[in-house]
Amino acid sequence: MSEKNYTYIVQCSDGSLYTGWTTDIERRLKAHNSGKGAKYTKSRRPVTLVYYEEFQTKKEAMQREYAIKQMTREQKEALIGDKRA
């Protein structure tokens, strides 16, 4: 059984970007938009998926999430521009 793991970026209604990881992007987006996804996105709904990457392991997805969170906004926007969701 090979479960996919994803690192994703959503754009919030205030224009801010949120990065996370999940095994099910659709379920996670629904959670964010219902106010149950993350404290950060709860008051910034709706969110829109703007970027994602797929990984074989949870560890890889979490490492990529951390790396993206260390980026500046400009670097994230360049990443999103290179590969829009």
ZADO-1210 file (C-alpha; in nm, 4 decimals, padded with zeros to 6 digits):
<atoms>
<atom x="00.0000" y="00.0000" z="00.0000" code="MET" pos="1"/>
<atom x="00.1675" y="00.3202" z="-00.1139" code="SER" pos="2"/>
<atom x="00.0018" y="00.6291" z="00.0257" code="GLU" pos="3"/>
<atom x="00.0989" y="00.9531" z="-00.1417" code="LYS" pos="4"/>
<atom x="00.2176" y="01.2474" z="00.0648" code="ASN" pos="5"/>
<atom x="00.1864" y="01.6072" z="-00.0447" code="TYR" pos="6"/>
<atom x="00.3389" y="01.9380" z="00.0509" code="THR" pos="7"/>
<atom x="00.1080" y="02.2212" z="-00.0484" code="TYR" pos="8"/>
<atom x="00.0670" y="02.5969" z="-00.0431" code="ILE" pos="9"/>
<atom x="-00.2698" y="02.7679" z="-00.0207" code="VAL" pos="10"/>
<atom x="-00.3415" y="03.1350" z="-00.0682" code="GLN" pos="11"/>
<atom x="-00.5707" y="03.2793" z="00.1970" code="CYS" pos="12"/>
<atom x="-00.8414" y="03.5388" z="00.1371" code="SER" pos="13"/>
<atom x="-00.6109" y="03.8106" z="00.2774" code="ASP" pos="14"/>
<atom x="-00.3418" y="03.7193" z="00.0224" code="GLY" pos="15"/>
<atom x="-00.1148" y="03.5442" z="00.2716" code="SER" pos="16"/>
<atom x="00.0330" y="03.2017" z="00.1984" code="LEU" pos="17"/>
<atom x="00.0060" y="02.8915" z="00.4183" code="TYR" pos="18"/>
<atom x="00.2211" y="02.5820" z="00.3708" code="THR" pos="19"/>
<atom x="00.1372" y="02.2364" z="00.5011" code="GLY" pos="20"/>
<atom x="00.1546" y="01.8654" z="00.4240" code="TRP" pos="21"/>
<atom x="-00.1156" y="01.6006" z="00.3892" code="THR" pos="22"/>
<atom x="-00.2003" y="01.2613" z="00.2424" code="THR" pos="23"/>
<atom x="-00.5255" y="01.3904" z="00.0878" code="ASP" pos="24"/>
<atom x="-00.5246" y="01.7385" z="-00.0645" code="ILE" pos="25"/>
<atom x="-00.8992" y="01.7582" z="-00.1330" code="GLU" pos="26"/>
<atom x="-00.9886" y="01.6571" z="00.2232" code="ARG" pos="27"/>
<atom x="-00.7344" y="01.9038" z="00.3630" code="ARG" pos="28"/>
<atom x="-00.8688" y="02.1929" z="00.1525" code="LEU" pos="29"/>
<atom x="-01.2210" y="02.1166" z="00.2729" code="LYS" pos="30"/>
<atom x="-01.0931" y="02.1166" z="00.6307" code="ALA" pos="31"/>
<atom x="-00.9204" y="02.4528" z="00.5835" code="HIS" pos="32"/>
<atom x="-01.2286" y="02.6050" z="00.4239" code="ASN" pos="33"/>
<atom x="-01.4610" y="02.4733" z="00.6947" code="SER" pos="34"/>
<atom x="-01.2454" y="02.6307" z="00.9662" code="GLY" pos="35"/>
<atom x="-01.1009" y="02.3018" z="01.0921" code="LYS" pos="36"/>
<atom x="-00.7756" y="02.2903" z="00.8932" code="GLY" pos="37"/>
<atom x="-00.5368" y="02.5095" z="01.0900" code="ALA" pos="38"/>
<atom x="-00.5610" y="02.7952" z="01.3352" code="LYS" pos="39"/>
<atom x="-00.3833" y="03.0236" z="01.0866" code="TYR" pos="40"/>
<atom x="-00.6304" y="02.9671" z="00.8029" code="THR" pos="41"/>
<atom x="-00.9436" y="02.9630" z="01.0211" code="LYS" pos="42"/>
<atom x="-00.9828" y="03.3425" z="01.0111" code="SER" pos="43"/>
<atom x="-00.8482" y="03.3777" z="00.6556" code="ARG" pos="44"/>
<atom x="-01.1028" y="03.1737" z="00.4611" code="ARG" pos="45"/>
<atom x="-01.1577" y="03.0835" z="00.1890" code="PRO" pos="46"/>
<atom x="-00.8255" y="02.9373" z="00.0886" code="VAL" pos="47"/>
<atom x="-00.7231" y="02.8359" z="-00.2629" code="THR" pos="48"/>
<atom x="-00.4679" y="02.5715" z="-00.3540" code="LEU" pos="49"/>
<atom x="-00.1888" y="02.7380" z="-00.5519" code="VAL" pos="50"/>
<atom x="00.0921" y="02.4789" z="-00.5386" code="TYR" pos="51"/>
<atom x="00.1679" y="02.1214" z="-00.4411" code="TYR" pos="52"/>
<atom x="00.4376" y="01.8557" z="-00.4687" code="GLU" pos="53"/>
<atom x="00.3957" y="01.4792" z="-00.4329" code="GLU" pos="54"/>
<atom x="00.6270" y="01.2568" z="-00.2267" code="PHE" pos="55"/>
<atom x="00.6527" y="00.8872" z="-00.1508" code="GLN" pos="56"/>
<atom x="00.7078" y="00.9299" z="00.2238" code="THR" pos="57"/>
<atom x="00.5719" y="01.1442" z="00.5048" code="LYS" pos="58"/>
<atom x="00.9286" y="01.2324" z="00.6005" code="LYS" pos="59"/>
<atom x="01.0039" y="01.3780" z="00.2561" code="GLU" pos="60"/>
<atom x="00.6810" y="01.5808" z="00.2556" code="ALA" pos="61"/>
<atom x="00.7479" y="01.7172" z="00.6044" code="MET" pos="62"/>
<atom x="01.1071" y="01.8062" z="00.5169" code="GLN" pos="63"/>
<atom x="00.9877" y="01.9940" z="00.2083" code="ARG" pos="64"/>
<atom x="00.7199" y="02.1711" z="00.4136" code="GLU" pos="65"/>
<atom x="00.9903" y="02.2896" z="00.6541" code="TYR" pos="66"/>
<atom x="01.2151" y="02.4042" z="00.3683" code="ALA" pos="67"/>
<atom x="00.9322" y="02.6027" z="00.2074" code="ILE" pos="68"/>
<atom x="00.8405" y="02.7624" z="00.5400" code="LYS" pos="69"/>
<atom x="01.1988" y="02.8929" z="00.5626" code="GLN" pos="70"/>
<atom x="01.1640" y="03.0710" z="00.2273" code="MET" pos="71"/>
<atom x="01.0827" y="03.4382" z="00.1867" code="THR" pos="72"/>
<atom x="00.7496" y="03.5338" z="00.0335" code="ARG" pos="73"/>
<atom x="00.9313" y="03.6271" z="-00.2868" code="GLU" pos="74"/>
<atom x="01.0903" y="03.2816" z="-00.3050" code="GLN" pos="75"/>
<atom x="00.7524" y="03.1155" z="-00.2448" code="LYS" pos="76"/>
<atom x="00.5914" y="03.3270" z="-00.5174" code="GLU" pos="77"/>
<atom x="00.8690" y="03.2268" z="-00.7585" code="ALA" pos="78"/>
<atom x="00.8126" y="02.8613" z="-00.6687" code="LEU" pos="79"/>
<atom x="00.4375" y="02.8967" z="-00.7212" code="ILE" pos="80"/>
<atom x="00.4953" y="03.0747" z="-01.0526" code="GLY" pos="81"/>
<atom x="00.7145" y="02.7883" z="-01.1725" code="ASP" pos="82"/>
<atom x="00.4488" y="02.5213" z="-01.1083" code="LYS" pos="83"/>
<atom x="00.0938" y="02.6390" z="-01.0376" code="ARG" pos="84"/>
<atom x="-00.1487" y="02.3871" z="-00.8957" code="ALA" pos="85"/>
</atoms>
